[in-house]
Amino acid sequence: MLLSNDNFYPSKTYSGKRKKEMELFLIKYINEMLKKANYEYDSAVNSWCASVDKLPGVYAQADTIEDVRSELAEIIEEYVFVSLQEGHPLPEFKNFRKVA
Protein backbone atom coordinates (compact mmCIF):
# COMPACT_ATOMS: atom_id res chain seq x y z
CA MET A 1 0.00 0.00 0.00
CA LEU A 2 1.57 3.26 -1.10
CA LEU A 3 2.36 5.89 1.51
CA SER A 4 1.11 3.86 4.43
CA ASN A 5 4.36 3.71 6.39
CA ASP A 6 4.33 6.19 9.26
CA ASN A 7 8.02 5.41 9.82
CA PHE A 8 8.87 7.12 6.51
CA TYR A 9 9.98 10.23 8.36
CA PRO A 10 13.02 8.80 10.15
CA SER A 11 14.20 11.53 12.51
CA LYS A 12 11.16 13.78 12.86
CA THR A 13 7.42 13.58 12.93
CA TYR A 14 5.95 15.79 10.28
CA SER A 15 2.36 16.84 10.08
CA GLY A 16 0.06 18.92 7.98
CA LYS A 17 1.43 20.76 4.99
CA ARG A 18 5.04 19.55 5.35
CA LYS A 19 3.99 15.89 5.47
CA LYS A 20 1.80 16.36 2.39
CA GLU A 21 4.70 17.99 0.52
CA MET A 22 6.97 15.06 1.38
CA GLU A 23 4.33 12.56 0.27
CA LEU A 24 3.89 14.37 -3.05
CA PHE A 25 7.66 14.43 -3.50
CA LEU A 26 7.79 10.69 -2.88
CA ILE A 27 5.04 10.07 -5.43
CA LYS A 28 6.95 12.13 -8.00
CA TYR A 29 10.15 10.21 -7.28
CA ILE A 30 8.37 6.85 -7.62
CA ASN A 31 6.79 7.93 -10.90
CA GLU A 32 10.17 9.07 -12.21
CA MET A 33 11.71 5.68 -11.37
CA LEU A 34 8.75 3.88 -12.99
CA LYS A 35 9.49 5.76 -16.22
CA LYS A 36 13.02 4.32 -16.13
CA ALA A 37 11.89 0.76 -15.41
CA ASN A 38 12.54 -2.15 -17.71
CA TYR A 39 9.50 -4.28 -18.53
CA GLU A 40 9.76 -7.69 -20.16
CA TYR A 41 7.38 -10.56 -20.74
CA ASP A 42 8.88 -13.90 -19.71
CA SER A 43 7.17 -16.64 -21.68
CA ALA A 44 8.93 -19.33 -19.63
CA VAL A 45 6.84 -18.38 -16.59
CA ASN A 46 4.00 -16.59 -18.43
CA SER A 47 4.38 -13.35 -16.51
CA TRP A 48 5.66 -9.80 -16.75
CA CYS A 49 8.91 -8.84 -15.05
CA ALA A 50 10.04 -5.33 -14.20
CA SER A 51 13.15 -3.81 -12.67
CA VAL A 52 14.86 -0.45 -12.22
CA ASP A 53 18.58 -0.54 -13.05
CA LYS A 54 19.37 2.41 -10.76
CA LEU A 55 17.77 0.70 -7.75
CA PRO A 56 19.62 -2.57 -7.05
CA GLY A 57 17.34 -5.42 -6.02
CA VAL A 58 14.15 -3.65 -7.11
CA TYR A 59 12.26 -6.29 -9.09
CA ALA A 60 8.63 -7.25 -9.57
CA GLN A 61 6.78 -10.05 -11.33
CA ALA A 62 3.05 -10.34 -12.08
CA ASP A 63 0.55 -11.73 -14.60
CA THR A 64 -0.29 -8.41 -16.28
CA ILE A 65 1.75 -5.34 -17.09
CA GLU A 66 -0.62 -3.23 -14.98
CA ASP A 67 -0.10 -5.50 -11.98
CA VAL A 68 3.68 -5.60 -12.37
CA ARG A 69 3.80 -1.79 -12.57
CA SER A 70 1.67 -1.47 -9.43
CA GLU A 71 3.82 -4.00 -7.58
CA LEU A 72 6.99 -2.26 -8.75
CA ALA A 73 5.70 1.08 -7.42
CA GLU A 74 5.21 -0.47 -3.97
CA ILE A 75 8.66 -2.03 -4.03
CA ILE A 76 10.24 1.30 -5.02
CA GLU A 77 8.40 2.95 -2.12
CA GLU A 78 9.74 0.35 0.32
CA TYR A 79 13.24 0.80 -1.14
CA VAL A 80 12.98 4.56 -0.49
CA PHE A 81 11.76 4.01 3.10
CA VAL A 82 14.60 1.64 3.92
CA SER A 83 17.21 3.83 2.22
CA LEU A 84 16.09 6.91 4.16
CA GLN A 85 15.91 5.05 7.47
CA GLU A 86 19.35 3.51 6.96
CA GLY A 87 20.91 6.70 5.59
CA HIS A 88 21.70 5.21 2.20
CA PRO A 89 21.81 7.50 -0.85
CA LEU A 90 19.02 7.29 -3.38
CA PRO A 91 19.89 7.60 -7.08
CA GLU A 92 18.73 10.91 -8.56
CA PHE A 93 17.06 11.93 -5.30
CA LYS A 94 18.94 15.23 -5.00
CA ASN A 95 18.64 15.98 -8.70
CA PHE A 96 14.93 15.25 -8.56
CA ARG A 97 14.50 17.45 -5.50
CA LYS A 98 15.93 20.44 -7.44
CA VAL A 99 13.35 19.88 -10.19
CA ALA A 100 10.37 19.33 -7.88
VOGU-3710 file (C-alpha; in Angstrom, 3 decimals, decimal comma):
1> mllsndnfyp> 0,000/0,000/0,000  1,567/3,259/-1,097  2,364/5,891/1,512  1,109/3,861/4,433  4,356/3,710/6,388  4,328/6,194/9,258  8,016/5,409/9,815  8,869/7,118/6,507  9,976/10,226/8,360  13,019/8,799/10,152
11> sktysgkrkk> 14,196/11,527/12,512  11,164/13,778/12,864  7,425/13,577/12,932  5,954/15,795/10,277  2,358/16,840/10,080  0,058/18,919/7,981  1,433/20,763/4,991  5,042/19,551/5,351  3,986/15,891/5,473  1,801/16,362/2,391
21> emelflikyi> 4,701/17,991/0,516  6,968/15,062/1,380  4,329/12,555/0,266  3,891/14,366/-3,053  7,659/14,433/-3,502  7,793/10,685/-2,878  5,042/10,068/-5,426  6,950/12,130/-7,999  10,146/10,206/-7,277  8,373/6,846/-7,617
31> nemlkkanye> 6,794/7,926/-10,902  10,170/9,070/-12,209  11,711/5,684/-11,368  8,747/3,882/-12,993  9,488/5,762/-16,224  13,022/4,319/-16,130  11,890/0,758/-15,405  12,545/-2,152/-17,714  9,497/-4,284/-18,529  9,764/-7,685/-20,157
41> ydsavnswca> 7,376/-10,563/-20,737  8,883/-13,899/-19,706  7,175/-16,642/-21,676  8,928/-19,333/-19,629  6,843/-18,382/-16,588  3,999/-16,591/-18,428  4,377/-13,347/-16,514  5,656/-9,801/-16,751  8,913/-8,840/-15,055  10,039/-5,326/-14,202
51> svdklpgvya> 13,147/-3,809/-12,671  14,862/-0,454/-12,217  18,582/-0,535/-13,055  19,366/2,414/-10,763  17,772/0,697/-7,746  19,619/-2,567/-7,055  17,338/-5,416/-6,018  14,152/-3,648/-7,106  12,262/-6,288/-9,092  8,627/-7,250/-9,569
61> qadtiedvrs> 6,781/-10,049/-11,328  3,048/-10,336/-12,081  0,551/-11,728/-14,599  -0,286/-8,410/-16,277  1,746/-5,338/-17,090  -0,618/-3,228/-14,983  -0,100/-5,499/-11,978  3,676/-5,599/-12,375  3,797/-1,790/-12,569  1,673/-1,473/-9,433
71> elaeiieeyv> 3,818/-4,004/-7,581  6,993/-2,259/-8,753  5,703/1,084/-7,419  5,208/-0,474/-3,966  8,662/-2,029/-4,034  10,238/1,301/-5,015  8,405/2,948/-2,122  9,741/0,350/0,316  13,242/0,801/-1,141  12,985/4,558/-0,488
81> fvslqeghpl> 11,763/4,014/3,102  14,604/1,641/3,922  17,207/3,834/2,215  16,088/6,911/4,163  15,907/5,046/7,468  19,355/3,506/6,958  20,914/6,704/5,593  21,702/5,206/2,196  21,810/7,501/-0,846  19,018/7,293/-3,383
91> pefknfrkva> 19,888/7,605/-7,077  18,735/10,914/-8,562  17,063/11,928/-5,298  18,943/15,233/-4,995  18,636/15,978/-8,702  14,931/15,252/-8,556  14,504/17,450/-5,500  15,926/20,442/-7,444  13,354/19,881/-10,193  10,370/19,328/-7,878
//
